[in-house]
């Protein structure tokens, strides 16, 4: 590993560590999203906490930081596999943020931003999967997990050089959803009303 690549990984992690949900909640003098609702500092919980505008701002911020980390790295190392690892570092920053006592979110929106920069068709497939499952069941966590796992065949078929870093990204996201998986199995998972 070169020093340049190591520094890019560190920069991506630090960019990913910015928790827009926590920052926006503090600015709006709202409760910390990590102690409210689902306890997740992400767009879905911000919708419950602060309404649509805060949820959308959180979503765009989290998506943007994943895209930004990969975009910046692309100037120094345009190799797709290397950019996959950079994207993974940004998602790790969101999940275990240096600025917020390592208490982060689940990484879905940040991963979407990474995917947008790595392969826009892949990002489009993920969005369509998410929207389809959410429209069917109205459960954000289920839609997120379906969108993530549904991408694995695409990686293997179209972008095998990204399979390992993005596969690890998906594994981390699913691991962060382990409580949601338990609630889905016992029928107590949060859902949005129609």
C-alpha positions as CSV (number, residue, x, y, z in Angstrom):
1,X,0.0,0.0,0.0
2,X,1.4,3.4,-1.0
3,X,1.4,6.3,1.4
4,X,-0.8,8.2,-1.1
5,X,-3.4,5.5,-1.0
6,X,-3.2,5.3,2.8
7,X,-3.8,9.0,3.1
8,X,-6.8,8.8,0.7
9,X,-8.3,6.0,2.9
10,X,-7.8,8.2,6.0
11,X,-9.3,11.3,4.2
12,X,-12.3,9.2,3.1
13,X,-12.8,7.9,6.6
14,X,-12.8,11.4,8.0
15,X,-15.2,12.7,5.4
16,X,-17.5,9.8,6.1
17,X,-17.3,10.6,9.9
18,X,-19.3,13.7,9.5
19,X,-22.8,12.8,10.8
20,X,-25.3,15.2,9.2
21,X,-28.1,13.9,11.4
22,X,-26.2,14.8,14.6
23,X,-25.0,18.1,13.3
24,X,-28.4,19.2,12.0
25,X,-30.1,18.1,15.2
26,X,-27.6,20.2,17.3
27,X,-28.2,23.2,15.0
28,X,-32.0,22.8,15.3
29,X,-31.8,22.3,19.0
30,X,-33.5,18.9,18.6
31,X,-32.7,15.7,20.5
32,X,-29.7,13.6,19.5
33,X,-31.1,11.2,16.9
34,X,-29.0,8.4,18.4
35,X,-31.3,8.6,21.5
36,X,-34.5,9.1,19.7
37,X,-36.9,6.8,17.7
38,X,-34.8,4.0,16.1
39,X,-31.6,5.4,17.5
40,X,-30.1,5.6,14.1
41,X,-28.6,8.9,12.9
42,X,-30.0,8.6,9.4
43,X,-32.6,10.1,7.1
44,X,-35.5,7.8,8.2
45,X,-35.1,8.7,11.9
46,X,-34.6,12.4,11.0
47,X,-38.0,12.2,9.3
48,X,-39.5,11.1,12.6
49,X,-37.5,13.7,14.6
50,X,-37.5,16.8,12.4
51,X,-39.7,16.3,9.4
52,X,-39.1,16.1,5.7
53,X,-36.7,19.0,5.2
54,X,-34.3,17.7,7.8
55,X,-34.6,14.1,6.5
56,X,-33.9,15.2,3.0
57,X,-30.9,17.4,4.1
58,X,-29.5,14.4,6.0
59,X,-30.0,12.1,3.1
60,X,-28.3,14.5,0.7
61,X,-25.5,15.1,3.1
62,X,-24.8,11.4,3.8
63,X,-25.1,10.6,0.1
64,X,-22.9,13.5,-0.8
65,X,-20.0,12.6,1.5
66,X,-19.7,9.1,0.1
67,X,-19.7,10.6,-3.5
68,X,-17.2,13.3,-2.5
69,X,-14.7,10.9,-1.0
70,X,-14.6,8.8,-4.1
71,X,-14.6,11.8,-6.4
72,X,-11.6,13.4,-4.6
73,X,-9.7,10.1,-4.6
74,X,-10.4,9.7,-8.3
75,X,-8.0,12.6,-9.1
76,X,-5.1,10.7,-7.6
77,X,-6.0,7.1,-8.2
78,X,-8.6,6.4,-10.8
79,X,-8.3,2.6,-10.5
80,X,-11.9,1.3,-9.9
81,X,-10.8,-1.3,-7.3
82,X,-8.9,1.3,-5.3
83,X,-11.9,3.6,-5.5
84,X,-14.0,0.7,-4.1
85,X,-11.7,0.6,-1.0
86,X,-11.9,4.4,-0.7
87,X,-15.7,4.1,-0.7
88,X,-15.6,1.4,1.9
89,X,-13.5,3.7,4.1
90,X,-16.1,6.5,3.8
91,X,-18.9,4.1,4.8
92,X,-16.8,2.9,7.8
93,X,-16.5,6.6,8.8
94,X,-20.3,6.9,8.8
95,X,-20.7,3.7,10.8
96,X,-17.9,4.5,13.3
97,X,-17.4,8.3,13.1
98,X,-14.3,9.7,14.6
99,X,-16.2,12.9,15.5
100,X,-19.1,11.4,17.3
101,X,-17.7,8.8,19.8
102,X,-17.8,6.0,17.1
103,X,-21.7,6.0,17.3
104,X,-22.8,6.3,13.7
105,X,-25.5,5.2,11.4
106,X,-26.0,2.2,9.2
107,X,-24.2,3.5,6.1
108,X,-26.9,3.1,3.5
109,X,-27.0,6.6,2.1
110,X,-23.3,7.0,2.2
111,X,-22.9,3.7,0.3
112,X,-25.4,5.0,-2.2
113,X,-23.2,8.0,-2.8
114,X,-20.2,5.8,-3.2
115,X,-22.1,3.6,-5.7
116,X,-23.1,6.7,-7.7
117,X,-19.5,7.5,-8.3
118,X,-18.3,3.9,-8.9
119,X,-21.1,2.9,-11.3
120,X,-24.3,5.0,-11.9
121,X,-26.2,2.0,-13.4
122,X,-25.5,0.1,-10.1
123,X,-26.7,3.0,-8.1
124,X,-29.9,3.2,-10.2
125,X,-30.6,-0.5,-9.7
126,X,-30.1,0.0,-5.9
127,X,-32.6,3.0,-5.9
128,X,-35.2,1.0,-7.9
129,X,-34.9,-2.0,-5.5
130,X,-35.2,0.3,-2.5
131,X,-38.2,2.1,-3.8
132,X,-39.9,-1.1,-4.9
133,X,-39.5,-2.9,-1.6
134,X,-40.4,0.3,0.4
135,X,-43.6,0.8,-1.7
136,X,-44.5,-2.9,-1.0
137,X,-43.8,-3.1,2.7
138,X,-43.3,0.5,4.0
139,X,-40.2,-0.6,6.0
140,X,-37.0,1.4,5.4
141,X,-34.7,-1.2,6.9
142,X,-36.1,-4.0,4.7
143,X,-35.8,-1.8,1.6
144,X,-32.2,-1.0,2.5
145,X,-31.2,-4.6,3.0
146,X,-32.9,-5.7,-0.2
147,X,-31.2,-3.0,-2.2
148,X,-27.8,-3.9,-0.8
149,X,-28.0,-7.7,-1.3
150,X,-29.7,-7.3,-4.7
151,X,-26.5,-5.7,-5.9
152,X,-24.2,-8.7,-5.3
153,X,-25.1,-10.5,-8.6
154,X,-24.5,-7.2,-10.5
155,X,-21.0,-6.9,-8.9
156,X,-20.1,-10.4,-9.8
157,X,-21.4,-10.2,-13.3
158,X,-20.5,-6.6,-14.4
159,X,-17.9,-5.2,-12.0
160,X,-15.9,-8.1,-10.4
161,X,-13.1,-5.8,-9.5
162,X,-15.5,-4.1,-7.0
163,X,-16.9,-7.3,-5.6
164,X,-14.6,-7.6,-2.6
165,X,-14.6,-3.9,-1.3
166,X,-18.3,-3.4,-2.1
167,X,-19.2,-6.9,-0.8
168,X,-17.5,-5.9,2.5
169,X,-19.5,-2.7,2.5
170,X,-22.7,-4.6,2.1
171,X,-21.7,-7.0,4.8
172,X,-21.1,-4.1,7.2
173,X,-24.5,-2.6,6.4
174,X,-26.3,-5.9,7.0
175,X,-24.4,-6.3,10.3
176,X,-25.5,-2.8,11.3
177,X,-29.1,-4.0,10.6
178,X,-28.9,-7.0,12.9
179,X,-31.4,-5.5,15.4
180,X,-33.8,-4.7,12.5
181,X,-33.5,-8.2,11.2
182,X,-34.6,-9.5,14.7
183,X,-37.5,-7.1,14.7
184,X,-38.5,-8.1,11.2
185,X,-38.5,-11.7,12.2
186,X,-40.8,-11.1,15.3
187,X,-43.0,-8.5,13.4
188,X,-42.1,-5.5,15.5
189,X,-40.1,-3.5,13.1
190,X,-40.9,0.2,12.6
191,X,-42.8,1.0,9.4
192,X,-44.2,4.1,7.8
193,X,-48.0,4.5,7.5
194,X,-49.5,4.6,4.0
